[in-house]
Each structure stands twice: as C-alpha cells, then as structure tokens.
C-alpha cells in the first residue's frame, strides 16, 4: 500500500484528498502546518508528499528545501498562486510536479500515479541496463543507489532520473527542452532553466570540480551530455 503525506492547512481539501486517496487504497497521513509536516516527512518513509505552498509556521518552499537536503521523497506542490515564479521556484527547489488550486481531483490522482510510476520505472532503461560504472561513479538503477568511491550519494528523484538517462546514453547530446519532456513531462514547456538548476545540484553532488566537470558535460549551444570517454 502506498503511503501519502498530505501537508495542507485547508480541512476541506484534506477531507477531499483523504476520501479519494483511501478509495484507491492509498494510506494517508495529514499535517496542517509546515513544521509538523516536515518532521513527519523526515521521521517516516512516505511514497509521495502532497505539499501546500502557503502554510502556517513553515511555508511549503522552506519545507521542500529542508526535505530535499535530507530525503528524496517525491513531492507534488499544491498552490493557489498562479504566477509563473511560484511554479518555477517549486520545481527548482526539487518538487516533482505541481497543481494549481482549484484543481481537478481526477487530474491530481493521475499526476500522483504518474510521479509514482516515474519514480519506480526510470525511463529510458536501454537494453535492460541495471548497473552503470564510470571512473569511480557507480549507479545501481534497480536499487536507486549512486556511489562515488566508498561514499553513497543522496540524489533527489529528478536528479537520479537525469543522471540515469544521460549515463545510459553516454555522448548523446540532450537539449534542455528534451530533458524537460523526458524527465518532467508535457506540462513544463518554457521552464528550461529548471533543468539548469537540477544539473547544477547534481554536479555539486557528484563532481569534484564544478568548474571542470568530469561526468556531466555542457555542450555549448545545445545542452548537456554524459562523458562517453569515462564509461567502463
């Protein structure tokens, strides 16, 4: 049974979400303010978090930032704000998707299932590759584990998907738009800078020298590629 944490301060929305999520056999936990929601998220293992942007005590942006510094649980942000900056900020700090209130419960359930599916089934996975090695970097796709030397690297779901995609196809140039379409899906046109933010965070975790990356290379005027010369 999938476990969903709902961090939301509107009791009517919580009631609606609990009703429909339990109806499809998901187990729900609720928190009506940000600090409690963050504590629950850090102390327990959930399959997905529904996170309101505007919360008492600690807002959704701060909750997501603190969560991403410690755990990789998928996050869908719920926001009543329609300004582009809020959506972009949510994606750039590590949210996997967002929904603007008022939202269709049917569409939200579809988004939840899509995020859970992408989390469990990284795409693409060419030739059924399960392990990738490249000059000290090891990626276990099935276990979602990344190791450099003797150190395990904690990646967010989107960082992991980006790394697997490019490392599975070394030397293949990906534009920012292509990465958005493959990793984030059809709803994110125009947010190419979100890719830059995720690539920068990924590099900060796996590269020893951000100024001279060894794994993920920038193809000027195009986008990014994984260094094909270091694949084992």
Phi and psi restraints in degrees (value plus and minus 20) as a CYANA .aco file:
   2 UNK   PHI     -95.2   -55.2
   2 UNK   PSI     120.5   160.5
   3 UNK   PHI    -129.1   -89.1
   3 UNK   PSI     104.5   144.5
   4 UNK   PHI    -137.3   -97.3
   4 UNK   PSI     108.3   148.3
   5 UNK   PHI    -119.3   -79.3
   5 UNK   PSI     104.7   144.7
   6 UNK   PHI    -125.1   -85.1
   6 UNK   PSI      93.7   133.7
   7 UNK   PHI    -129.1   -89.1
   7 UNK   PSI      80.0   120.0
   8 UNK   PHI    -175.8  -135.8
   8 UNK   PSI     119.8   159.8
   9 UNK   PHI    -121.5   -81.5
   9 UNK   PSI     -19.3    20.7
  10 UNK   PHI    -117.2   -77.2
  10 UNK   PSI      91.1   131.1
  11 UNK   PHI     -81.9   -41.9
  11 UNK   PSI     -50.4   -10.4
  12 UNK   PHI     -89.2   -49.2
  12 UNK   PSI     -60.1   -20.1
  13 UNK   PHI     -86.7   -46.7
  13 UNK   PSI     -60.9   -20.9
  14 UNK   PHI     -79.6   -39.6
  14 UNK   PSI     -66.7   -26.7
  15 UNK   PHI     -79.9   -39.9
  15 UNK   PSI     -62.9   -22.9
  16 UNK   PHI     -82.8   -42.8
  16 UNK   PSI     -66.3   -26.3
  17 UNK   PHI     -85.1   -45.1
  17 UNK   PSI     -64.6   -24.6
  18 UNK   PHI     -81.0   -41.0
  18 UNK   PSI     -62.1   -22.1
  19 UNK   PHI     -79.3   -39.3
  19 UNK   PSI     -69.3   -29.3
  20 UNK   PHI     -98.0   -58.0
  20 UNK   PSI     -53.1   -13.1
  21 UNK   PHI     -92.0   -52.0
  21 UNK   PSI     -62.1   -22.1
  22 UNK   PHI     -87.8   -47.8
  22 UNK   PSI     -47.9    -7.9
  23 UNK   PHI     -85.3   -45.3
  23 UNK   PSI     -48.0    -8.0
  24 UNK   PHI    -124.0   -84.0
  24 UNK   PSI       3.8    43.8
  25 UNK   PHI      51.0    91.0
  25 UNK   PSI      12.6    52.6
  26 UNK   PHI    -119.8   -79.8
  26 UNK   PSI     122.1   162.1
  27 UNK   PHI    -112.1   -72.1
  27 UNK   PSI     111.6   151.6
  28 UNK   PHI    -136.3   -96.3
  28 UNK   PSI     127.6   167.6
  29 UNK   PHI    -150.2  -110.2
  29 UNK   PSI     122.5   162.5
  30 UNK   PHI    -141.6  -101.6
  30 UNK   PSI     131.2   171.2
  31 UNK   PHI    -162.2  -122.2
  31 UNK   PSI     112.5   152.5
  32 UNK   PHI    -122.3   -82.3
  32 UNK   PSI     -12.7    27.3
  33 UNK   PHI    -168.2  -128.2
  33 UNK   PSI     137.1   177.1
  34 UNK   PHI     -84.3   -44.3
  34 UNK   PSI     -62.0   -22.0
  35 UNK   PHI     -83.5   -43.5
  35 UNK   PSI     -62.9   -22.9
  36 UNK   PHI     -85.7   -45.7
  36 UNK   PSI     -62.7   -22.7
  37 UNK   PHI     -79.7   -39.7
  37 UNK   PSI     -63.0   -23.0
  38 UNK   PHI     -83.3   -43.3
  38 UNK   PSI     -63.0   -23.0
  39 UNK   PHI     -82.2   -42.2
  39 UNK   PSI     -64.2   -24.2
  40 UNK   PHI     -82.5   -42.5
  40 UNK   PSI     -61.5   -21.5
  41 UNK   PHI     -84.2   -44.2
  41 UNK   PSI     -56.8   -16.8
  42 UNK   PHI    -100.1   -60.1
  42 UNK   PSI     -50.0   -10.0
  43 UNK   PHI    -110.1   -70.1
  43 UNK   PSI     -33.8     6.2
  44 UNK   PHI    -149.7  -109.7
  44 UNK   PSI     145.0   185.0
  45 UNK   PHI    -125.4   -85.4
  45 UNK   PSI      93.3   133.3
  46 UNK   PHI    -133.0   -93.0
  46 UNK   PSI     133.6   173.6
  47 UNK   PHI    -100.3   -60.3
  47 UNK   PSI     -46.1    -6.1
  48 UNK   PHI    -183.2  -143.2
  48 UNK   PSI     130.3   170.3
  49 UNK   PHI    -141.8  -101.8
  49 UNK   PSI     109.1   149.1
  50 UNK   PHI    -117.2   -77.2
  50 UNK   PSI      97.3   137.3
  51 UNK   PHI    -143.7  -103.7
  51 UNK   PSI      96.2   136.2
  52 UNK   PHI     -92.3   -52.3
  52 UNK   PSI     124.6   164.6
  53 UNK   PHI     -95.4   -55.4
  53 UNK   PSI     -62.1   -22.1
  54 UNK   PHI    -121.6   -81.6
  54 UNK   PSI      86.5   126.5
  55 UNK   PHI    -151.5  -111.5
  55 UNK   PSI     132.3   172.3
  56 UNK   PHI     -94.3   -54.3
  56 UNK   PSI     136.6   176.6
  57 UNK   PHI      53.1    93.1
  57 UNK   PSI     -78.1   -38.1
  58 UNK   PHI    -161.6  -121.6
  58 UNK   PSI     102.3   142.3
  59 UNK   PHI     -98.2   -58.2
  59 UNK   PSI     149.5   189.5
  60 UNK   PHI     -82.3   -42.3
  60 UNK   PSI     -54.6   -14.6
  61 UNK   PHI     -82.6   -42.6
  61 UNK   PSI     -66.8   -26.8
  62 UNK   PHI     -87.1   -47.1
  62 UNK   PSI     -57.6   -17.6
  63 UNK   PHI     -80.4   -40.4
  63 UNK   PSI     -66.4   -26.4
  64 UNK   PHI     -84.5   -44.5
  64 UNK   PSI     -62.3   -22.3
  65 UNK   PHI     -79.7   -39.7
  65 UNK   PSI     -68.6   -28.6
  66 UNK   PHI     -87.7   -47.7
  66 UNK   PSI     -56.7   -16.7
  67 UNK   PHI     -83.9   -43.9
  67 UNK   PSI     -66.0   -26.0
  68 UNK   PHI     -86.0   -46.0
  68 UNK   PSI     -42.6    -2.6
  69 UNK   PHI     -94.5   -54.5
  69 UNK   PSI     -33.5     6.5
  70 UNK   PHI    -147.6  -107.6
  70 UNK   PSI     -51.8   -11.8
  71 UNK   PHI    -161.0  -121.0
  71 UNK   PSI     144.7   184.7
  72 UNK   PHI    -135.3   -95.3
  72 UNK   PSI       0.2    40.2
  73 UNK   PHI     -78.6   -38.6
  73 UNK   PSI     111.4   151.4
  74 UNK   PHI     -79.0   -39.0
  74 UNK   PSI     122.0   162.0
  75 UNK   PHI    -148.9  -108.9
  75 UNK   PSI     110.6   150.6
  76 UNK   PHI    -132.5   -92.5
  76 UNK   PSI     101.1   141.1
  77 UNK   PHI    -105.5   -65.5
  77 UNK   PSI     119.5   159.5
  78 UNK   PHI    -133.3   -93.3
  78 UNK   PSI     103.8   143.8
  79 UNK   PHI    -162.2  -122.2
  79 UNK   PSI     121.3   161.3
  80 UNK   PHI    -106.6   -66.6
  80 UNK   PSI     -27.4    12.6
  81 UNK   PHI    -108.0   -68.0
  81 UNK   PSI     116.8   156.8
  82 UNK   PHI    -126.6   -86.6
  82 UNK   PSI     -22.3    17.7
  83 UNK   PHI     -84.3   -44.3
  83 UNK   PSI     120.5   160.5
  84 UNK   PHI     -77.8   -37.8
  84 UNK   PSI     -56.6   -16.6
  85 UNK   PHI     -80.2   -40.2
  85 UNK   PSI     -55.3   -15.3
  86 UNK   PHI     -88.4   -48.4
  86 UNK   PSI     -61.6   -21.6
  87 UNK   PHI     -85.5   -45.5
  87 UNK   PSI     -65.7   -25.7
  88 UNK   PHI     -82.9   -42.9
  88 UNK   PSI     -64.3   -24.3
  89 UNK   PHI     -81.3   -41.3
  89 UNK   PSI     -62.4   -22.4
  90 UNK   PHI     -79.8   -39.8
  90 UNK   PSI     -63.2   -23.2
  91 UNK   PHI     -88.3   -48.3
  91 UNK   PSI     -59.5   -19.5
  92 UNK   PHI     -90.5   -50.5
  92 UNK   PSI     -47.0    -7.0
  93 UNK   PHI    -109.9   -69.9
  93 UNK   PSI     -18.5    21.5
  94 UNK   PHI      99.9   139.9
  94 UNK   PSI     -16.4    23.6
  95 UNK   PHI     -86.6   -46.6
  95 UNK   PSI     126.2   166.2
  96 UNK   PHI    -108.7   -68.7
  96 UNK   PSI     -43.5    -3.5
  97 UNK   PHI    -185.3  -145.3
  97 UNK   PSI     154.5   194.5
  98 UNK   PHI    -168.2  -128.2
  98 UNK   PSI     135.5   175.5
  99 UNK   PHI    -153.7  -113.7
  99 UNK   PSI     117.4   157.4
 100 UNK   PHI    -118.0   -78.0
 100 UNK   PSI     109.1   149.1
 101 UNK   PHI     -96.4   -56.4
 101 UNK   PSI     125.3   165.3
 102 UNK   PHI     -94.0   -54.0
 102 UNK   PSI     120.6   160.6
 103 UNK   PHI    -137.7   -97.7
 103 UNK   PSI     138.6   178.6
 104 UNK   PHI     -98.7   -58.7
 104 UNK   PSI     104.9   144.9
 105 UNK   PHI     -83.0   -43.0
 105 UNK   PSI     -53.5   -13.5
 106 UNK   PHI     -84.3   -44.3
 106 UNK   PSI     -62.2   -22.2
 107 UNK   PHI     -88.3   -48.3
 107 UNK   PSI     -59.5   -19.5
 108 UNK   PHI     -81.1   -41.1
 108 UNK   PSI     -64.2   -24.2
 109 UNK   PHI     -81.2   -41.2
 109 UNK   PSI     -58.1   -18.1
 110 UNK   PHI     -85.0   -45.0
 110 UNK   PSI     -60.5   -20.5
 111 UNK   PHI     -85.3   -45.3
 111 UNK   PSI     -61.5   -21.5
 112 UNK   PHI     -79.4   -39.4
 112 UNK   PSI     -68.0   -28.0
 113 UNK   PHI     -83.2   -43.2
 113 UNK   PSI     -57.4   -17.4
 114 UNK   PHI     -86.8   -46.8
 114 UNK   PSI     -63.2   -23.2
 115 UNK   PHI     -84.9   -44.9
 115 UNK   PSI     -63.6   -23.6
 116 UNK   PHI     -83.7   -43.7
 116 UNK   PSI     -58.4   -18.4
 117 UNK   PHI     -86.7   -46.7
 117 UNK   PSI     -63.9   -23.9
 118 UNK   PHI     -84.7   -44.7
 118 UNK   PSI     -54.4   -14.4
 119 UNK   PHI     -86.3   -46.3
 119 UNK   PSI     -57.8   -17.8
 120 UNK   PHI    -107.6   -67.6
 120 UNK   PSI     -42.8    -2.8
 121 UNK   PHI    -149.7  -109.7
 121 UNK   PSI      65.0   105.0
 122 UNK   PHI     -81.1   -41.1
 122 UNK   PSI     114.9   154.9
 123 UNK   PHI    -143.5  -103.5
 123 UNK   PSI     127.9   167.9
 124 UNK   PHI    -100.8   -60.8
 124 UNK   PSI     145.0   185.0
 125 UNK   PHI    -146.9  -106.9
 125 UNK   PSI      58.7    98.7
 126 UNK   PHI     -80.6   -40.6
 126 UNK   PSI     119.9   159.9
 127 UNK   PHI      30.5    70.5
 127 UNK   PSI       8.6    48.6
 128 UNK   PHI      37.9    77.9
 128 UNK   PSI      17.6    57.6
 129 UNK   PHI     -83.6   -43.6
 129 UNK   PSI     115.6   155.6
 130 UNK   PHI    -139.8   -99.8
 130 UNK   PSI     -42.0    -2.0
 131 UNK   PHI    -152.0  -112.0
 131 UNK   PSI     118.0   158.0
 132 UNK   PHI    -150.1  -110.1
 132 UNK   PSI     112.6   152.6
 133 UNK   PHI    -146.9  -106.9
 133 UNK   PSI     119.0   159.0
 134 UNK   PHI    -175.6  -135.6
 134 UNK   PSI      79.6   119.6
 135 UNK   PHI      26.4    66.4
 135 UNK   PSI      43.5    83.5
 136 UNK   PHI      71.3   111.3
 136 UNK   PSI     -34.3     5.7
 137 UNK   PHI    -120.0   -80.0
 137 UNK   PSI     108.2   148.2
 138 UNK   PHI    -144.0  -104.0
 138 UNK   PSI     111.6   151.6
 139 UNK   PHI    -141.8  -101.8
 139 UNK   PSI      96.1   136.1
 140 UNK   PHI    -118.9   -78.9
 140 UNK   PSI      82.9   122.9
 141 UNK   PHI     -87.3   -47.3
 141 UNK   PSI     -63.5   -23.5
 142 UNK   PHI     -84.7   -44.7
 142 UNK   PSI     -59.1   -19.1
 143 UNK   PHI    -110.6   -70.6
 143 UNK   PSI     -22.6    17.4
 144 UNK   PHI      33.7    73.7
 144 UNK   PSI      28.1    68.1
 145 UNK   PHI    -142.1  -102.1
 145 UNK   PSI     111.0   151.0
 146 UNK   PHI    -141.9  -101.9
 146 UNK   PSI     109.4   149.4
 147 UNK   PHI    -151.2  -111.2
 147 UNK   PSI     116.6   156.6
 148 UNK   PHI    -140.8  -100.8
 148 UNK   PSI      96.4   136.4
 149 UNK   PHI      44.2    84.2
 149 UNK   PSI    -139.2   -99.2
 150 UNK   PHI    -124.9   -84.9
 150 UNK   PSI     -11.1    28.9
 151 UNK   PHI    -129.7   -89.7
 151 UNK   PSI     107.9   147.9
 152 UNK   PHI     -98.4   -58.4
 152 UNK   PSI     113.5   153.5
 153 UNK   PHI    -123.9   -83.9
 153 UNK   PSI     104.1   144.1
 154 UNK   PHI    -107.5   -67.5
 154 UNK   PSI      97.9   137.9
 155 UNK   PHI    -137.5   -97.5
 155 UNK   PSI     127.7   167.7
 156 UNK   PHI     -91.1   -51.1
 156 UNK   PSI     143.3   183.3
 157 UNK   PHI     -74.2   -34.2
 157 UNK   PSI     -63.7   -23.7
 158 UNK   PHI     -90.3   -50.3
 158 UNK   PSI     -58.3   -18.3
 159 UNK   PHI     -81.5   -41.5
 159 UNK   PSI     -62.6   -22.6
 160 UNK   PHI     -83.7   -43.7
 160 UNK   PSI     -63.9   -23.9
 161 UNK   PHI     -83.4   -43.4
 161 UNK   PSI     -61.3   -21.3
 162 UNK   PHI     -81.4   -41.4
 162 UNK   PSI     -66.0   -26.0
 163 UNK   PHI     -83.0   -43.0
 163 UNK   PSI     -65.8   -25.8
 164 UNK   PHI     -83.4   -43.4
 164 UNK   PSI     -64.5   -24.5
 165 UNK   PHI     -77.6   -37.6
 165 UNK   PSI     -71.7   -31.7
 166 UNK   PHI     -93.4   -53.4
 166 UNK   PSI     -58.8   -18.8
 167 UNK   PHI     -89.0   -49.0
 167 UNK   PSI     -46.7    -6.7
 168 UNK   PHI     -93.7   -53.7
 168 UNK   PSI     -37.8     2.2
 169 UNK   PHI    -152.1  -112.1
 169 UNK   PSI      40.8    80.8
 170 UNK   PHI     -79.0   -39.0
 170 UNK   PSI     117.6   157.6
 171 UNK   PHI      67.4   107.4
 171 UNK   PSI     -32.8     7.2
 172 UNK   PHI    -101.9   -61.9
 172 UNK   PSI     104.0   144.0
 173 UNK   PHI    -100.9   -60.9
 173 UNK   PSI     110.0   150.0
 174 UNK   PHI    -135.8   -95.8
 174 UNK   PSI     108.5   148.5
 175 UNK   PHI     -96.1   -56.1
 175 UNK   PSI     142.7   182.7
 176 UNK   PHI     -82.4   -42.4
 176 UNK   PSI     -57.8   -17.8
 177 UNK   PHI     -84.1   -44.1
 177 UNK   PSI     -60.6   -20.6
 178 UNK   PHI     -82.7   -42.7
 178 UNK   PSI     -63.3   -23.3
 179 UNK   PHI     -84.4   -44.4
 179 UNK   PSI     -59.1   -19.1
 180 UNK   PHI     -80.8   -40.8
 180 UNK   PSI     -66.8   -26.8
 181 UNK   PHI     -84.9   -44.9
 181 UNK   PSI     -59.4   -19.4
 182 UNK   PHI     -97.3   -57.3
 182 UNK   PSI     -66.0   -26.0
 183 UNK   PHI    -109.2   -69.2
 183 UNK   PSI     -61.5   -21.5
 184 UNK   PHI    -116.9   -76.9
 184 UNK   PSI     -48.6    -8.6
 185 UNK   PHI      80.8   120.8
 185 UNK   PSI    -194.0  -154.0
 186 UNK   PHI     -94.4   -54.4
 186 UNK   PSI     -31.6     8.4
 187 UNK   PHI    -110.5   -70.5
 187 UNK   PSI     -11.0    29.0
 188 UNK   PHI    -140.4  -100.4
 188 UNK   PSI       3.4    43.4
 189 UNK   PHI     -79.5   -39.5
 189 UNK   PSI     118.3   158.3
 190 UNK   PHI      72.9   112.9
 190 UNK   PSI     -21.9    18.1
 191 UNK   PHI    -130.2   -90.2
 191 UNK   PSI      22.6    62.6
 192 UNK   PHI     -79.8   -39.8
 192 UNK   PSI     -49.9    -9.9
 193 UNK   PHI     -86.5   -46.5
 193 UNK   PSI     -39.5     0.5
 194 UNK   PHI     -82.5   -42.5
 194 UNK   PSI     -58.0   -18.0
 195 UNK   PHI     -81.6   -41.6
 195 UNK   PSI     -65.0   -25.0
 196 UNK   PHI     -77.0   -37.0
 196 UNK   PSI     -63.6   -23.6
 197 UNK   PHI     -82.8   -42.8
 197 UNK   PSI     -63.3   -23.3
 198 UNK   PHI     -88.5   -48.5
 198 UNK   PSI     -59.4   -19.4
 199 UNK   PHI     -82.7   -42.7
 199 UNK   PSI     -61.7   -21.7
 200 UNK   PHI     -83.5   -43.5
 200 UNK   PSI     -61.8   -21.8
 201 UNK   PHI     -87.8   -47.8
 201 UNK   PSI     -58.6   -18.6
 202 UNK   PHI     -83.2   -43.2
 202 UNK   PSI     -65.7   -25.7
 203 UNK   PHI     -80.6   -40.6
 203 UNK   PSI     -60.3   -20.3
 204 UNK   PHI     -80.2   -40.2
 204 UNK   PSI     -46.3    -6.3
 205 UNK   PHI    -110.6   -70.6
 205 UNK   PSI     -48.1    -8.1
 206 UNK   PHI    -134.9   -94.9
 206 UNK   PSI     -38.2     1.8
 207 UNK   PHI    -113.8   -73.8
 207 UNK   PSI     118.6   158.6
 208 UNK   PHI    -100.1   -60.1
 208 UNK   PSI     -43.2    -3.2
 209 UNK   PHI    -157.4  -117.4
 209 UNK   PSI      83.6   123.6
 210 UNK   PHI     -81.2   -41.2
 210 UNK   PSI     -50.7   -10.7
 211 UNK   PHI     -93.7   -53.7
 211 UNK   PSI     -45.5    -5.5
 212 UNK   PHI    -152.3  -112.3
 212 UNK   PSI      53.3    93.3
 213 UNK   PHI     -83.2   -43.2
 213 UNK   PSI     126.7   166.7
 214 UNK   PHI    -124.9   -84.9
 214 UNK   PSI     -48.8    -8.8
 215 UNK   PHI    -117.5   -77.5
 215 UNK   PSI     -79.6   -39.6
 216 UNK   PHI    -122.2   -82.2
 216 UNK   PSI      93.8   133.8
 217 UNK   PHI    -122.7   -82.7
 217 UNK   PSI     127.5   167.5
 218 UNK   PHI    -109.5   -69.5
 218 UNK   PSI     108.4   148.4
 219 UNK   PHI    -120.6   -80.6
 219 UNK   PSI      83.3   123.3
 220 UNK   PHI     -78.7   -38.7
 220 UNK   PSI     109.9   149.9
 221 UNK   PHI      64.3   104.3
 221 UNK   PSI     -26.7    13.3
 222 UNK   PHI    -140.9  -100.9
 222 UNK   PSI     -89.1   -49.1
 223 UNK   PHI     150.3   190.3
 223 UNK   PSI    -135.7   -95.7
 224 UNK   PHI    -158.8  -118.8
 224 UNK   PSI     138.0   178.0
 225 UNK   PHI    -171.5  -131.5
 225 UNK   PSI     139.3   179.3
 226 UNK   PHI    -109.6   -69.6
 226 UNK   PSI     116.8   156.8
 227 UNK   PHI     -82.2   -42.2
 227 UNK   PSI      87.1   127.1
 228 UNK   PHI     -92.7   -52.7
 228 UNK   PSI     -35.4     4.6
 229 UNK   PHI     -99.2   -59.2
 229 UNK   PSI     -30.5     9.5
 230 UNK   PHI    -132.4   -92.4
 230 UNK   PSI     -18.6    21.4
 231 UNK   PHI     -88.2   -48.2
 231 UNK   PSI     112.1   152.1
